[in-house]
Amino acid sequence: MPTYIVLADWTEQGMAAIDESPSRLDDARDLAESLGGEFREFYMTMGDHDMVAMMEMPDDDAMAKMALALGRSGNVTTETLKAFAEDEYRDVMSNLP
């Protein structure tokens, strides 16, 4: 399954109800599973972004649905990066035209 790195930031609405954040994370895990994916790792971070998640999703369509659903909640904004594992990276590099 493709891997995605999701950078997330709390919105003003999300910060106003910050005590609900762990429950919202649980809901996001359930959503990922309902779309055929899963959270591999999750971190609260300090710096440019508030949270980072590594996710596996079946395809770009499922990941787009996940990101849009998270954004629609109004509690976070997200930036999604498609990631290539080392073996995938090596395959790409070995097949350059």
N, CA, C and O atoms as a printed pandas DataFrame, in Angstrom:
     atom_number atom_name residue_name chain_id  residue_number  x_coord  y_coord  z_coord
0              1         N          MET        A               1    0.841   -1.186    0.000
1              2        CA          MET        A               1    0.000    0.000    0.000
2              3         C          MET        A               1    0.878    1.237    0.000
3              4         O          MET        A               1    1.925    1.255    0.646
4              5         N          PRO        A               2    0.462    2.273   -0.718
5              6        CA          PRO        A               2    1.229    3.519   -0.705
6              7         C          PRO        A               2    1.303    4.136    0.694
7              8         O          PRO        A               2    0.383    4.007    1.501
8              9         N          THR        A               3    2.408    4.799    0.948
9             10        CA          THR        A               3    2.623    5.486    2.217
10            11         C          THR        A               3    2.479    6.984    2.009
11            12         O          THR        A               3    2.899    7.526    0.987
12            13         N          TYR        A               4    1.882    7.644    2.988
13            14        CA          TYR        A               4    1.688    9.082    2.944
14            15         C          TYR        A               4    2.135    9.680    4.269
15            16         O          TYR        A               4    1.914    9.098    5.331
16            17         N          ILE        A               5    2.762   10.839    4.198
17            18        CA          ILE        A               5    3.107   11.605    5.390
18            19         C          ILE        A               5    2.127   12.767    5.436
19            20         O          ILE        A               5    2.006   13.526    4.474
20            21         N          VAL        A               6    1.432   12.902    6.549
21            22        CA          VAL        A               6    0.441   13.970    6.690
22            23         C          VAL        A               6    0.936   14.941    7.754
23            24         O          VAL        A               6    1.169   14.565    8.903
24            25         N          LEU        A               7    1.092   16.196    7.347
25            26        CA          LEU        A               7    1.457   17.272    8.262
26            27         C          LEU        A               7    0.162   17.981    8.617
27            28         O          LEU        A               7   -0.576   18.401    7.725
28            29         N          ALA        A               8   -0.125   18.120    9.900
29            30        CA          ALA        A               8   -1.396   18.708   10.322
30            31         C          ALA        A               8   -1.167   19.843   11.314
31            32         O          ALA        A               8   -0.214   19.839   12.092
32            33         N          ASP        A               9   -2.066   20.803   11.258
33            34        CA          ASP        A               9   -2.029   21.949   12.166
34            35         C          ASP        A               9   -3.426   22.184   12.720
35            36         O          ASP        A               9   -4.414   22.122   11.989
36            37         N          TRP        A              10   -3.498   22.453   14.017
37            38        CA          TRP        A              10   -4.780   22.790   14.614
38            39         C          TRP        A              10   -5.248   24.136   14.085
39            40         O          TRP        A              10   -4.451   25.057   13.909
40            41         N          THR        A              11   -6.526   24.238   13.836
41            42        CA          THR        A              11   -7.140   25.511   13.488
42            43         C          THR        A              11   -7.558   26.200   14.788
43            44         O          THR        A              11   -7.405   25.642   15.875
44            45         N          GLU        A              12   -8.074   27.390   14.664
45            46        CA          GLU        A              12   -8.588   28.091   15.842
46            47         C          GLU        A              12   -9.707   27.274   16.488
47            48         O          GLU        A              12   -9.784   27.181   17.713
48            49         N          GLN        A              13  -10.564   26.689   15.671
49            50        CA          GLN        A              13  -11.644   25.841   16.184
50            51         C          GLN        A              13  -11.080   24.617   16.905
51            52         O          GLN        A              13  -11.561   24.241   17.975
52            53         N          GLY        A              14  -10.062   24.002   16.313
53            54        CA          GLY        A              14   -9.443   22.831   16.931
54            55         C          GLY        A              14   -8.788   23.160   18.255
55            56         O          GLY        A              14   -8.850   22.370   19.196
56            57         N          MET        A              15   -8.157   24.328   18.334
57            58        CA          MET        A              15   -7.525   24.750   19.584
58            59         C          MET        A              15   -8.563   25.068   20.660
59            60         O          MET        A              15   -8.328   24.814   21.841
60            61         N          ALA        A              16   -9.708   25.622   20.258
61            62        CA          ALA        A              16  -10.748   25.963   21.232
62            63         C          ALA        A              16  -11.292   24.713   21.923
63            64         O          ALA        A              16  -11.778   24.778   23.052
64            65         N          ALA        A              17  -11.206   23.575   21.231
65            66        CA          ALA        A              17  -11.682   22.310   21.804
66            67         C          ALA        A              17  -10.526   21.314   21.859
67            68         O          ALA        A              17  -10.696   20.141   21.527
68            69         N          ILE        A              18   -9.351   21.783   22.278
69            70        CA          ILE        A              18   -8.141   20.963   22.254
70            71         C          ILE        A              18   -8.266   19.710   23.105
71            72         O          ILE        A              18   -7.654   18.687   22.795
72            73         N          ASP        A              19   -9.055   19.778   24.179
73            74        CA          ASP        A              19   -9.215   18.605   25.043
74            75         C          ASP        A              19   -9.900   17.447   24.311
75            76         O          ASP        A              19   -9.834   16.307   24.769
76            77         N          GLU        A              20  -10.555   17.724   23.186
77            78        CA          GLU        A              20  -11.196   16.674   22.392
78            79         C          GLU        A              20  -10.244   16.072   21.353
79            80         O          GLU        A              20  -10.622   15.140   20.643
80            81         N          SER        A              21   -9.032   16.585   21.257
81            82        CA          SER        A              21   -8.099   16.144   20.225
82            83         C          SER        A              21   -7.810   14.645   20.266
83            84         O          SER        A              21   -7.799   14.017   19.208
84            85         N          PRO        A              22   -7.572   14.032   21.445
85            86        CA          PRO        A              22   -7.332   12.583   21.431
86            87         C          PRO        A              22   -8.513   11.789   20.867
87            88         O          PRO        A              22   -8.319   10.794   20.168
88            89         N          SER        A              23   -9.715   12.223   21.169
89            90        CA          SER        A              23  -10.906   11.557   20.633
90            91         C          SER        A              23  -10.995   11.748   19.120
91            92         O          SER        A              23  -11.386   10.832   18.396
92            93         N          ARG        A              24  -10.633   12.937   18.646
93            94        CA          ARG        A              24  -10.645   13.184   17.203
94            95         C          ARG        A              24   -9.594   12.328   16.501
95            96         O          ARG        A              24   -9.821   11.872   15.381
96            97         N          LEU        A              25   -8.453   12.106   17.141
97            98        CA          LEU        A              25   -7.443   11.214   16.575
98            99         C          LEU        A              25   -8.000    9.800   16.448
99           100         O          LEU        A              25   -7.796    9.140   15.429
100          101         N          ASP        A              26   -8.699    9.336   17.472
101          102        CA          ASP        A              26   -9.325    8.008   17.404
102          103         C          ASP        A              26  -10.312    7.936   16.243
103          104         O          ASP        A              26  -10.363    6.937   15.526
104          105         N          ASP        A              27  -11.095    8.998   16.059
105          106        CA          ASP        A              27  -12.048    9.045   14.946
106          107         C          ASP        A              27  -11.320    9.014   13.604
107          108         O          ASP        A              27  -11.779    8.369   12.661
108          109         N          ALA        A              28  -10.193    9.705   13.517
109          110        CA          ALA        A              28   -9.412    9.714   12.282
110          111         C          ALA        A              28   -8.851    8.319   11.990
111          112         O          ALA        A              28   -8.802    7.895   10.835
112          113         N          ARG        A              29   -8.431    7.616   13.031
113          114        CA          ARG        A              29   -7.965    6.235   12.842
114          115         C          ARG        A              29   -9.088    5.363   12.287
115          116         O          ARG        A              29   -8.881    4.569   11.370
116          117         N          ASP        A              30  -10.288    5.528   12.863
117          118        CA          ASP        A              30  -11.443    4.757   12.394
118          119         C          ASP        A              30  -11.761    5.089   10.939
119          120         O          ASP        A              30  -12.073    4.198   10.148
120          121         N          LEU        A              31  -11.682    6.379   10.585
121          122        CA          LEU        A              31  -11.941    6.791    9.208
122          123         C          LEU        A              31  -10.939    6.148    8.259
123          124         O          LEU        A              31  -11.318    5.629    7.208
124          125         N          ALA        A              32   -9.654    6.181    8.629
125          126        CA          ALA        A              32   -8.623    5.567    7.783
126          127         C          ALA        A              32   -8.931    4.087    7.564
127          128         O          ALA        A              32   -8.830    3.584    6.445
128          129         N          GLU        A              33   -9.304    3.401    8.630
129          130        CA          GLU        A              33   -9.627    1.972    8.515
130          131         C          GLU        A              33  -10.835    1.755    7.617
131          132         O          GLU        A              33  -10.865    0.800    6.840
132          133         N          SER        A              34  -11.842    2.637    7.714
133          134        CA          SER        A              34  -13.037    2.483    6.877
134          135         C          SER        A              34  -12.714    2.691    5.399
135          136         O          SER        A              34  -13.439    2.207    4.530
136          137         N          LEU        A              35  -11.636    3.404    5.114
137          138        CA          LEU        A              35  -11.194    3.636    3.741
138          139         C          LEU        A              35  -10.153    2.614    3.300
139          140         O          LEU        A              35   -9.591    2.731    2.211
140          141         N          GLY        A              36   -9.890    1.612    4.142
141          142        CA          GLY        A              36   -8.949    0.550    3.798
142          143         C          GLY        A              36   -7.511    0.833    4.170
143          144         O          GLY        A              36   -6.606    0.128    3.723
144          145         N          GLY        A              37   -7.281    1.864    4.988
145          146        CA          GLY        A              37   -5.919    2.234    5.354
146          147         C          GLY        A              37   -5.679    2.147    6.840
147          148         O          GLY        A              37   -6.493    1.612    7.593
148          149         N          GLU        A              38   -4.532    2.691    7.253
149          150        CA          GLU        A              38   -4.220    2.719    8.681
150          151         C          GLU        A              38   -3.142    3.743    8.987
151          152         O          GLU        A              38   -2.300    4.070    8.150
152          153         N          PHE        A              39   -3.197    4.236   10.209
153          154        CA          PHE        A              39   -2.130    5.080   10.729
154          155         C          PHE        A              39   -0.985    4.153   11.110
155          156         O          PHE        A              39   -1.194    3.201   11.861
156          157         N          ARG        A              40    0.218    4.406   10.611
157          158        CA          ARG        A              40    1.388    3.617   11.002
158          159         C          ARG        A              40    2.074    4.264   12.201
159          160         O          ARG        A              40    2.510    3.576   13.124
160          161         N          GLU        A              41    2.167    5.597   12.177
161          162        CA          GLU        A              41    2.793    6.336   13.277
162          163         C          GLU        A              41    2.108    7.692   13.395
163          164         O          GLU        A              41    1.601    8.240   12.416
164          165         N          PHE        A              42    2.106    8.219   14.616
165          166        CA          PHE        A              42    1.540    9.538   14.859
166          167         C          PHE        A              42    2.413   10.246   15.884
167          168         O          PHE        A              42    2.838    9.647   16.871
168          169         N          TYR        A              43    2.677   11.531   15.640
169          170        CA          TYR        A              43    3.465   12.330   16.571
170          171         C          TYR        A              43    2.847   13.714   16.716
171          172         O          TYR        A              43    2.419   14.306   15.725
172          173         N          MET        A              44    2.795   14.228   17.923
173          174        CA          MET        A              44    2.572   15.646   18.130
174          175         C          MET        A              44    3.964   16.264   18.031
175          176         O          MET        A              44    4.925   15.731   18.583
176          177         N          THR        A              45    4.067   17.379   17.332
177          178        CA          THR        A              45    5.395   17.942   17.074
178          179         C          THR        A              45    5.475   19.404   17.491
179          180         O          THR        A              45    4.461   20.073   17.688
180          181         N          MET        A              46    6.682   19.868   17.617
181          182        CA          MET        A              46    6.959   21.271   17.905
182          183         C          MET        A              46    7.701   21.826   16.704
183          184         O          MET        A              46    8.633   21.195   16.204
184          185         N          GLY        A              47    7.307   22.977   16.244
185          186        CA          GLY        A              47    7.948   23.560   15.075
186          187         C          GLY        A              47    6.901   24.085   14.118
187          188         O          GLY        A              47    5.909   24.678   14.543
188          189         N          ASP        A              48    7.112   23.873   12.831
189          190        CA          ASP        A              48    6.225   24.427   11.819
190          191         C          ASP        A              48    4.853   23.759   11.776
191          192         O          ASP        A              48    3.885   24.361   11.312
192          193         N          HIS        A              49    4.765   22.520   12.257
193          194        CA          HIS        A              49    3.489   21.788   12.225
194          195         C          HIS        A              49    3.195   21.221   13.607
195          196         O          HIS        A              49    4.102   20.962   14.398
196          197         N          ASP        A              50    1.910   21.035   13.878
197          198        CA          ASP        A              50    1.486   20.545   15.191
198          199         C          ASP        A              50    1.513   19.028   15.304
199          200         O          ASP        A              50    1.737   18.487   16.387
200          201         N          MET        A              51    1.286   18.341   14.187
201          202        CA          MET        A              51    1.225   16.879   14.203
202          203         C          MET        A              51    1.786   16.321   12.900
203          204         O          MET        A              51    1.733   16.971   11.856
204          205         N          VAL        A              52    2.319   15.114   12.977
205          206        CA          VAL        A              52    2.792   14.392   11.803
206          207         C          VAL        A              52    2.288   12.963   11.924
207          208         O          VAL        A              52    2.410   12.331   12.973
208          209         N          ALA        A              53    1.721   12.466   10.834
209          210        CA          ALA        A              53    1.266   11.072   10.809
210          211         C          ALA        A              53    1.837   10.388    9.581
211          212         O          ALA        A              53    1.934   10.988    8.510
212          213         N          MET        A              54    2.214    9.129    9.745
213          214        CA          MET        A              54    2.591    8.282    8.617
214          215         C          MET        A              54    1.434    7.324    8.445
215          216         O          MET        A              54    1.046    6.617    9.375
216          217         N          MET        A              55    0.886    7.312    7.237
217          218        CA          MET        A              55   -0.283    6.503    6.965
218          219         C          MET        A              55   -0.052    5.628    5.751
219          220         O          MET        A              55    0.716    5.973    4.853
220          221         N          GLU        A              56   -0.719    4.502    5.736
221          222        CA          GLU        A              56   -0.801    3.681    4.533
222          223         C          GLU        A              56   -2.256    3.697    4.107
223          224         O          GLU        A              56   -3.157    3.434    4.903
224          225         N          MET        A              57   -2.468    4.009    2.845
225          226        CA          MET        A              57   -3.815    4.029    2.277
226          227         C          MET        A              57   -3.786    3.244    0.974
227          228         O          MET        A              57   -2.734    3.135    0.345
228          229         N          PRO        A              58   -4.927    2.695    0.557
229          230        CA          PRO        A              58   -4.937    1.867   -0.655
230          231         C          PRO        A              58   -4.483    2.596   -1.911
231          232         O          PRO        A              58   -3.844    2.002   -2.779
232          233         N          ASP        A              59   -4.813    3.896   -2.011
233          234        CA          ASP        A              59   -4.463    4.644   -3.215
234          235         C          ASP        A              59   -4.646    6.141   -2.957
235          236         O          ASP        A              59   -5.080    6.553   -1.882
236          237         N          ASP        A              60   -4.307    6.942   -3.967
237          238        CA          ASP        A              60   -4.412    8.396   -3.837
238          239         C          ASP        A              60   -5.853    8.841   -3.600
239          240         O          ASP        A              60   -6.091    9.802   -2.869
240          241         N          ASP        A              61   -6.810    8.154   -4.210
241          242        CA          ASP        A              61   -8.215    8.500   -4.036
242          243         C          ASP        A              61   -8.634    8.370   -2.571
243          244         O          ASP        A              61   -9.291    9.259   -2.029
244          245         N          ALA        A              62   -8.258    7.273   -1.940
245          246        CA          ALA        A              62   -8.594    7.068   -0.522
246          247         C          ALA        A              62   -7.907    8.112    0.346
247          248         O          ALA        A              62   -8.505    8.613    1.298
248          249         N          MET        A              63   -6.660    8.446    0.031
249          250        CA          MET        A              63   -5.946    9.452    0.820
250          251         C          MET        A              63   -6.579   10.817    0.643
251          252         O          MET        A              63   -6.686   11.578    1.606
252          253         N          ALA        A              64   -7.000   11.141   -0.570
253          254        CA          ALA        A              64   -7.668   12.423   -0.810
254          255         C          ALA        A              64   -8.958   12.510   -0.009
255          256         O          ALA        A              64   -9.254   13.551    0.578
256          257         N          LYS        A              65   -9.722   11.435    0.022
257          258        CA          LYS        A              65  -10.959   11.412    0.813
258          259         C          LYS        A              65  -10.651   11.609    2.291
259          260         O          LYS        A              65  -11.365   12.325    2.994
260          261         N          MET        A              66   -9.597   10.977    2.751
261          262        CA          MET        A              66   -9.192   11.112    4.155
262          263         C          MET        A              66   -8.844   12.566    4.470
263          264         O          MET        A              66   -9.339   13.127    5.447
264          265         N          ALA        A              67   -8.002   13.169    3.651
265          266        CA          ALA        A              67   -7.566   14.545    3.890
266          267         C          ALA        A              67   -8.739   15.515    3.816
267          268         O          ALA        A              67   -8.836   16.436    4.627
268          269         N          LEU        A              68   -9.625   15.314    2.854
269          270        CA          LEU        A              68  -10.781   16.203    2.730
270          271         C          LEU        A              68  -11.724   16.067    3.917
271          272         O          LEU        A              68  -12.261   17.062    4.405
272          273         N          ALA        A              69  -11.925   14.847    4.379
273          274        CA          ALA        A              69  -12.793   14.640    5.543
274          275         C          ALA        A              69  -12.194   15.286    6.785
275          276         O          ALA        A              69  -12.915   15.887    7.582
276          277         N          LEU        A              70  -10.873   15.166    6.957
277          278        CA          LEU        A              70  -10.224   15.813    8.099
278          279         C          LEU        A              70  -10.374   17.326    8.015
279          280         O          LEU        A              70  -10.682   17.978    9.013
280          281         N          GLY        A              71  -10.159   17.883    6.835
281          282        CA          GLY        A              71  -10.287   19.319    6.655
282          283         C          GLY        A              71  -11.714   19.807    6.859
283          284         O          GLY        A              71  -11.940   20.881    7.416
284          285         N          ARG        A              72  -12.670   19.014    6.405
285          286        CA          ARG        A              72  -14.076   19.392    6.539
286          287         C          ARG        A              72  -14.494   19.510    7.999
287          288         O          ARG        A              72  -15.422   20.252    8.322
288          289         N          SER        A              73  -13.823   18.788    8.872
289          290        CA          SER        A              73  -14.171   18.848   10.296
290          291         C          SER        A              73  -13.924   20.239   10.874
291          292         O          SER        A              73  -14.557   20.636   11.852
292          293         N          GLY        A              74  -12.994   20.975   10.257
293          294        CA          GLY        A              74  -12.691   22.324   10.715
294          295         C          GLY        A              74  -11.699   22.398   11.861
295          296         O          GLY        A              74  -11.366   23.495   12.309
296          297         N          ASN        A              75  -11.215   21.255   12.350
297          298        CA          ASN        A              75  -10.309   21.240   13.495
298          299         C          ASN        A              75   -8.838   21.260   13.115
299          300         O          ASN        A              75   -7.989   21.658   13.913
300          301         N          VAL        A              76   -8.537   20.831   11.893
301          302        CA          VAL        A              76   -7.147   20.800   11.432
302          303         C          VAL        A              76   -7.078   21.176    9.962
303          304         O          VAL        A              76   -8.049   21.049    9.216
304          305         N          THR        A              77   -5.912   21.637    9.575
305          306        CA          THR        A              77   -5.561   21.738    8.165
306          307         C          THR        A              77   -4.464   20.705    7.930
307          308         O          THR        A              77   -3.705   20.382    8.844
308          309         N          THR        A              78   -4.382   20.193    6.715
309          310        CA          THR        A              78   -3.392   19.151    6.431
310          311         C          THR        A              78   -2.611   19.458    5.171
311          312         O          THR        A              78   -3.065   20.183    4.285
312          313         N          GLU        A              79   -1.427   18.886    5.121
313          314        CA          GLU        A              79   -0.595   18.865    3.921
314          315         C          GLU        A              79   -0.145   17.424    3.780
315          316         O          GLU        A              79    0.409   16.849    4.717
316          317         N          THR        A              80   -0.379   16.841    2.619
317          318        CA          THR        A              80   -0.100   15.428    2.410
318          319         C          THR        A              80    1.064   15.245    1.452
319          320         O          THR        A              80    1.115   15.873    0.394
320          321         N          LEU        A              81    1.994   14.385    1.828
321          322        CA          LEU        A              81    3.145   14.047    0.996
322          323         C          LEU        A              81    3.089   12.559    0.678
323          324         O          LEU        A              81    2.962   11.738    1.587
324          325         N          LYS        A              82    3.182   12.208   -0.579
325          326        CA          LYS        A              82    3.279   10.793   -0.931
326          327         C          LYS        A              82    4.729   10.379   -0.724
327          328         O          LYS        A              82    5.647   11.055   -1.187
328          329         N          ALA        A              83    4.927    9.281   -0.035
329          330        CA          ALA        A              83    6.280    8.852    0.320
330          331         C          ALA        A              83    6.632    7.546   -0.384
331          332         O          ALA        A              83    5.777    6.692   -0.617
332          333         N          PHE        A              84    7.911    7.416   -0.715
333          334        CA          PHE        A              84    8.419    6.206   -1.339
334          335         C          PHE        A              84    9.410    5.559   -0.379
335          336         O          PHE        A              84   10.388    6.189    0.024
336          337         N          ALA        A              85    9.165    4.317   -0.017
337          338        CA          ALA        A              85   10.084    3.575    0.848
338          339         C          ALA        A              85   11.412    3.379    0.114
339          340         O          ALA        A              85   11.497    3.572   -1.098
340          341         N          GLU        A              86   12.434    2.999    0.856
341          342        CA          GLU        A              86   13.756    2.890    0.246
342          343         C          GLU        A              86   13.764    1.936   -0.946
343          344         O          GLU        A              86   14.382    2.241   -1.966
344          345         N          ASP        A              87   13.103    0.807   -0.844
345          346        CA          ASP        A              87   13.100   -0.123   -1.977
346          347         C          ASP        A              87   12.384    0.478   -3.187
347          348         O          ASP        A              87   12.803    0.258   -4.323
348          349         N          GLU        A              88   11.315    1.230   -2.958
349          350        CA          GLU        A              88   10.617    1.898   -4.054
350          351         C          GLU        A              88   11.504    2.980   -4.661
351          352         O          GLU        A              88   11.578    3.122   -5.882
352          353         N          TYR        A              89   12.171    3.733   -3.807
353          354        CA          TYR        A              89   13.117    4.769   -4.256
354          355         C          TYR        A              89   14.191    4.138   -5.143
355          356         O          TYR        A              89   14.480    4.643   -6.228
356          357         N          ARG        A              90   14.776    3.044   -4.683
357          358        CA          ARG        A              90   15.839    2.394   -5.455
358          359         C          ARG        A              90   15.331    1.891   -6.805
359          360         O          ARG        A              90   16.047    1.943   -7.805
360          361         N          ASP        A              91   14.090    1.406   -6.825
361          362        CA          ASP        A              91   13.497    0.955   -8.084
362          363         C          ASP        A              91   13.327    2.125   -9.044
363          364         O          ASP        A              91   13.649    2.006  -10.227
364          365         N          VAL        A              92   12.830    3.244   -8.554
365          366        CA          VAL        A              92   12.680    4.439   -9.391
366          367         C          VAL        A              92   14.036    4.859   -9.939
367          368         O          VAL        A              92   14.169    5.127  -11.133
368          369         N          MET        A              93   15.031    4.918   -9.083
369          370        CA          MET        A              93   16.358    5.368   -9.495
370          371         C          MET        A              93   16.976    4.431  -10.530
371          372         O          MET        A              93   17.667    4.880  -11.444
372          373         N          SER        A              94   16.727    3.143  -10.388
373          374        CA          SER        A              94   17.348    2.186  -11.302
374          375         C          SER        A              94   16.670    2.160  -12.671
375          376         O          SER        A              94   17.200    1.585  -13.622
376          377         N          ASN        A              95   15.504    2.781  -12.764
377          378        CA          ASN        A              95   14.765    2.754  -14.023
378          379         C          ASN        A              95   14.625    4.144  -14.659
379          380         O          ASN        A              95   13.711    4.391  -15.446
380          381         N          LEU        A              96   15.542    5.039  -14.306
381          382        CA          LEU        A              96   15.498    6.370  -14.918
382          383         C          LEU        A              96   15.780    6.252  -16.424
383          384         O          LEU        A              96   16.614    5.449  -16.842
384          385         N          PRO        A              97   15.081    7.055  -17.230
385          386        CA          PRO        A              97   15.333    6.996  -18.690
386          387         C          PRO        A              97   16.704    7.564  -19.037
387          388         O          PRO        A              97   17.081    7.595  -20.209
